[in-house]
């Protein structure tokens, strides 16, 4: 995670990850006698994700605003050259999952006891599955969600009441 101020009101944060299974797995399979005869990978399991967040929180303000972009990408493609493992002779198995989101957030203290929290997101998701060339599925969706929550604190009875609306 790398975070830095842009000025007195704005900041930015960036993060990313990557799996190392695709770098380690081929070496491990080479250590197991016969493993490469049973399965090999054109794309070994791999995973990426990322996050970017820009936030505004002015000094002495009761409102915080942010925009966040985040997502992930997973992929696996395995070749099955051994007919005892793949009696139908399809020879290949693969999955892919990808999602991305753009999120808008607003937190505002409306009074000493009342807070508003808003989160609205839109995204793009893709999923695919293959088993040989004759069995496959692929889908893409554009999800939308929004959640608004009001909270009212009642410190005299050590209670907070929350009410809100979710849209999907």
Rosetta blueprint (number, residue, H / E / L):
1 X L
2 X E
3 X E
4 X E
5 X E
6 X L
7 X L
8 X L
9 X L
10 X E
11 X E
12 X E
13 X E
14 X E
15 X E
16 X E
17 X E
18 X E
19 X L
20 X L
21 X H
22 X H
23 X H
24 X H
25 X H
26 X H
27 X H
28 X H
29 X H
30 X H
31 X H
32 X L
33 X L
34 X L
35 X H
36 X H
37 X H
38 X H
39 X L
40 X E
41 X E
42 X E
43 X E
44 X E
45 X E
46 X E
47 X E
48 X E
49 X E
50 X E
51 X E
52 X E
53 X E
54 X E
55 X E
56 X E
57 X L
58 X L
59 X L
60 X L
61 X L
62 X L
63 X E
64 X E
65 X E
66 X E
67 X E
68 X E
69 X E
70 X E
71 X E
72 X E
73 X E
74 X E
75 X E
76 X E
77 X E
78 X E
79 X E
80 X L
81 X L
82 X L
83 X L
84 X L
85 X L
86 X L
87 X L
88 X L
89 X L
90 X L
91 X L
92 X E
93 X E
94 X E
95 X E
96 X E
97 X E
98 X E
99 X E
100 X E
101 X E
102 X E
103 X E
104 X E
105 X E
106 X E
107 X E
108 X E
109 X E
110 X L
111 X L
112 X L
113 X L
114 X E
115 X E
116 X E
117 X E
118 X E
119 X E
120 X E
121 X E
122 X E
123 X E
124 X E
125 X E
126 X E
127 X E
128 X E
129 X E
130 X E
131 X E
132 X L
133 X L
134 X L
135 X E
136 X E
137 X E
138 X E
139 X E
140 X E
141 X E
142 X L
143 X L
144 X E
145 X E
146 X E
147 X E
148 X E
149 X E
150 X E
151 X E
152 X E
153 X E
154 X E
155 X H
156 X H
157 X H
158 X L
159 X E
160 X E
161 X E
162 X E
163 X E
164 X E
165 X E
166 X E
167 X E
168 X L
